Amino acid sequence: MTGAEQTPPVIHLEGVGLTYGGPPPVTALRPCDLVVRRGEFVTVVGPSGAGKSTLLNIIGLLDTPTQGTFRLDGLDTGRLRDSERTALRGHRIGFVFQSFHLLPHRPAWENVALALVYRGAGGKERTRRARDTLTRVGLAHRTDALPSTLSGGERQRVAIARALVGQPSLLLCDEPTGNLDTSTALSILELLQELHADGMTVVVITHDPGVAALGERTITIRDGELTEDTRT
């Protein structure tokens, strides 16, 4: 057995589904299985209302499934208290959204460093790690810039740095190029590919077939049901 096979998957869904109580009850995600191993790049596509956001919220520990088992890095998330789920989410998952959600009056490095406040890191360590991570995403020259002076692509890079600074197991991206022009979007996708090449596990929710094609695997959701297209 190889080391990769011995390591628990980053994401392991077994019969996971989510139904909202009624009346009438609404099934947002039908029972499904999904395994994402460390270092994979997986894209998720589907029409509006198909269940992409539900899957994102479950994987991101924002919603709790009503059936099945979800293990994150081998941990059964259904057995955790709310405080433990919050801590697990903060330590293991980095989020990147379509909107950048940056604090407008804080420089780039502070926006990144704030992600470490609840991790117990000291001020000097937070500053060092924030600046190092901004350098990693190509913004060494913009660490002291305010968001209002940054381009859309630079702001998304700050958001990616904020997601990465805690060294998560999983980078979970929701339409990360949705607010960007074509050339800027391409630069962000190149960055995600570079992070994947460095070993990061990346899951991207997208409506763009071109973005979806970048994944090693693509999951399609229609009417709350998952199907998978595996490329060779």
ZAMARGU-4260 file (C-alpha; in steps of 0.2 Angstrom, whole numbers, plus 5000, padded with zeros to 4 digits):
<rodrens>
0) 5000/5000/5000 | 5007/5017/4995 | 5008/5032/5007 | 4994/5041/4997 | 4983/5026/5000
5) 4987/5026/5018 | 4983/5044/5021 | 4965/5048/5024 | 4956/5057/5010 | 4954/5076/5013
10) 4936/5074/5009 | 4926/5058/5011 | 4907/5059/5009 | 4897/5043/5012 | 4879/5043/5009
15) 4879/5062/5013 | 4863/5071/5010 | 4854/5087/5016 | 4835/5089/5017 | 4828/5105/5024
20) 4812/5103/5035 | 4796/5108/5029 | 4782/5108/5026 | 4785/5103/5013 | 4803/5096/5016
25) 4815/5101/5002 | 4830/5090/4997 | 4844/5101/4993 | 4857/5087/4991 | 4853/5069/4988
30) 4863/5055/4997 | 4880/5055/4988 | 4898/5048/4990 | 4913/5058/4986 | 4932/5056/4989
35) 4945/5069/4986 | 4962/5064/4991 | 4977/5075/4996 | 4984/5085/4982 | 4969/5083/4970
40) 4962/5097/4960 | 4943/5095/4958 | 4930/5106/4950 | 4911/5106/4953 | 4899/5112/4940
45) 4880/5113/4939 | 4866/5125/4935 | 4859/5138/4947 | 4849/5129/4961 | 4857/5112/4957
50) 4865/5110/4974 | 4882/5117/4972 | 4881/5129/4987 | 4874/5115/4998 | 4889/5104/4994
55) 4901/5119/4997 | 4892/5122/5014 | 4893/5104/5019 | 4912/5102/5014 | 4916/5119/5022
60) 4907/5114/5038 | 4895/5128/5037 | 4880/5116/5035 | 4877/5099/5044 | 4871/5085/5033
65) 4854/5077/5038 | 4861/5060/5033 | 4877/5051/5029 | 4895/5053/5036 | 4907/5067/5031
70) 4925/5064/5036 | 4938/5079/5034 | 4956/5073/5035 | 4949/5057/5043 | 4939/5065/5056
75) 4920/5061/5057 | 4913/5079/5058 | 4896/5073/5063 | 4903/5068/5080 | 4910/5085/5084
80) 4902/5099/5094 | 4899/5116/5086 | 4915/5123/5094 | 4925/5109/5088 | 4918/5111/5070
85) 4922/5129/5070 | 4940/5125/5076 | 4942/5112/5062 | 4935/5123/5049 | 4947/5137/5054
90) 4962/5126/5054 | 4959/5114/5040 | 4949/5124/5026 | 4954/5140/5017 | 4940/5149/5008
95) 4940/5160/4993 | 4924/5168/4987 | 4918/5177/4972 | 4918/5193/4982 | 4935/5197/4990
100) 4928/5202/5008 | 4943/5212/5012 | 4943/5226/5026 | 4944/5242/5016 | 4955/5252/5029
105) 4967/5238/5032 | 4983/5235/5021 | 4985/5219/5012 | 4996/5211/5025 | 4984/5215/5039
110) 4969/5207/5030 | 4979/5192/5028 | 4986/5192/5046 | 4969/5194/5054 | 4966/5176/5048
115) 4978/5170/5061 | 4971/5180/5076 | 4961/5166/5083 | 4976/5153/5081 | 4986/5160/5095
120) 5000/5166/5084 | 5009/5181/5091 | 5010/5198/5082 | 5027/5196/5074 | 5023/5179/5068
125) 5006/5184/5061 | 5015/5199/5052 | 5029/5187/5045 | 5018/5174/5039 | 5006/5186/5031
130) 5020/5195/5021 | 5028/5178/5017 | 5011/5172/5010 | 5008/5187/5000 | 5025/5185/4992
135) 5020/5167/4988 | 5005/5173/4978 | 5015/5186/4969 | 5011/5202/4979 | 5028/5205/4988
140) 5027/5223/4981 | 5009/5226/4987 | 5009/5221/5005 | 5006/5238/5012 | 4993/5243/5000
145) 4975/5247/5004 | 4962/5236/4995 | 4955/5252/4986 | 4972/5254/4978 | 4973/5236/4972
150) 4966/5229/4955 | 4953/5216/4956 | 4966/5202/4952 | 4977/5209/4966 | 4962/5209/4978
155) 4958/5191/4974 | 4976/5186/4977 | 4975/5194/4994 | 4960/5184/4997 | 4969/5168/4992
160) 4984/5173/5003 | 4972/5175/5018 | 4965/5157/5014 | 4982/5150/5013 | 4991/5158/5028
165) 4984/5146/5040 | 4991/5131/5030 | 4975/5122/5027 | 4972/5105/5021 | 4959/5111/5008
170) 4957/5127/4997 | 4939/5128/4994 | 4935/5141/4980 | 4917/5147/4976 | 4917/5156/4959
175) 4934/5163/4962 | 4935/5172/4945 | 4917/5177/4944 | 4920/5196/4947 | 4936/5197/4936
180) 4939/5201/4918 | 4946/5187/4906 | 4964/5191/4907 | 4964/5194/4926 | 4954/5178/4928
185) 4967/5168/4919 | 4981/5174/4930 | 4971/5169/4946 | 4968/5151/4938 | 4986/5150/4934
190) 4990/5154/4953 | 4977/5140/4958 | 4986/5128/4946 | 5003/5133/4954 | 4996/5130/4971
195) 4990/5113/4966 | 5007/5109/4958 | 5014/5113/4975 | 5003/5100/4983 | 4988/5110/4989
200) 4971/5101/4988 | 4959/5112/4978 | 4941/5111/4975 | 4933/5125/4964 | 4914/5128/4962
205) 4911/5136/4945 | 4898/5138/4932 | 4912/5141/4918 | 4916/5126/4908 | 4933/5133/4904
210) 4937/5134/4923 | 4930/5117/4926 | 4941/5109/4913 | 4956/5114/4923 | 4952/5101/4936
215) 4959/5083/4936 | 4941/5078/4940 | 4924/5087/4937 | 4909/5084/4948 | 4892/5089/4941
220) 4877/5092/4951 | 4859/5092/4944 | 4844/5092/4955 | 4854/5089/4970 | 4862/5073/4963
225) 4881/5071/4960 | 4889/5063/4944 | 4907/5062/4940 | 4917/5065/4925 | 4935/5058/4927
230) 4948/5063/4914 | 4963/5052/4910
</rodrens>
